[in-house]
Amino acid sequence: MATEIRVPTLGESVNEATIGRWFKKPGDIVKADEPLVELETDKVTLEVNAPAAGKLGDIVAKDGETVEPGALLGSIVEGGAAAGNGSAEPAAKPAAAPDAPAQTSSASYGSHGEAAPAGARPSRDHGPAVARLAQETGVDPATLQGSGKDGRVTKGDILAAASGAPAPAPAPAPLPQIARAPSAPADAAREERVRMTKLRQTIARRLKDAQNIAAMLTTFNDVDMSAVMALRQQYKDVFEKKHGTKLGFMGFFTKAVIQALKDVPAVNAEIDGQDIVYKNYYHVGIAVGTDKGLVVPVVRDADMLSIAGIEKTIANFGRKAREGKLSIDEMQGGTFTITNGGIYGSLMSTPILNAPQSGILGMHRIEERPVVRNGKIEARPMMYLALSYDHRIVDGKEAVTFLVRVKEALEDPARLVLDL
């Protein structure tokens, strides 16, 4: 008897994943709940565990292929010999779901123009959810112009055809690539070519899309960190003892940002067609660098949290990001983003918007610089702030006002306590 291994539900707005690597090969013994295969989505990397104990049978989805939720990945043979062990007859392939055609998956090579190897499925194939809906509505997917990736038919196409409404517009073509001149033979031998991960591809696409769509502009200010640093120095030990987490700068910055967002709501809004959607809640994304790329977990309802609550949440996100355990839900729904390049030594930057948000605040390194106070030159710990914003929705006056509000709150942190 064979147990199917299928792609789990990937989360809201995530409709495909790429096979990163299999941890086992056909014929290997597997334990129940043991990690079998790594999936890369455009948000996180996750592992699929064995649904039962036994031996790994056929692997249906190979490394590098793109699969949809519910897609068949392989099978586990309970007892007996598994396929690939060379000592017994191969295990039978698990049957497809009774109401769906063979599961589809378009390999990543298909979108780059390379020839598909034998057995690869065409990119216009559709998944089981589409097949079931087609069966229920009587609409033949083969007669439709798909609006999904690579021309695939989506559930929206089926529903539109069934209702007589026009189908959704096809997905935009990939951005044109710059032609790469061939390397000299002596140089080519010293080069290494590595396929971009799904996460890195998505980061690249989203950042370029943000530049192409938004009227992005960056404005700067600087902040004297003396007061925050003194407050942190005075209370860091008792804070950690009471709350079990370190007192950093992100709690102060997040609180300062929330106050500024309340004063300048356009920075916490987004454009939807011809409408502006003002968010009357504050889900603050905190950019975190990992060895696989930048991820942005979201501190939800940050205005409801204390500085201690914010610091605990961010510390937990940082740990999970390093371990690759952030969930998709933890990285969705942000209304504004803070990124701290200062931890890497950045003096100044122009951060790129995290679309569809209309603002992102860049923090930078703190260094002593000469400033004039009461007619005297003094050395103060200064930090540059950079607000990148979508000029379609945020005017220059609003952007400057936002930065001034953040500056005022950080230079006089009592404002954060008194909500001034």
Buried (B, 14 or more C-beta within 10 A) or exposed (E): EBBBBBBEEBBEEBBBBBBBEBBBEBBBEBEEEBBBBBBBBBBBBBBBBBBBBBBBBBBBBBBBBBBBBBBBBBBBBBEEBBBBBEEEEBBEBBEBBEEBBBBBBBBBBBBEEEEEEEEBBEBBBBBBBBBBBBEEEEBEBEEBEBBBBBBBBBBBBBBBBBEEEEBBEEBEEEEEEEEEEEEEEEEEEEEEEEEEBBBBBBBEEBBEBBEEBBEBBBBBBBBBBBBBBEBBEEEEEEBBEEBEBEBBBBBBBBBBBBBBBBEBEBBBBBBEEEEBBEBEEBBBBBBBBBEBBBBBBBBBEBBEBEBBBBBBBBBBBBEBBEEBEBEBBBBBEBBBBBBBBBEEEBEBBBBBBBBBBBBBBBBBBBBEBEEEEEEEEEEBBBBBBBBBBBEEBBEEEBBBBBBBBBBBBBBBBEBBEEEE
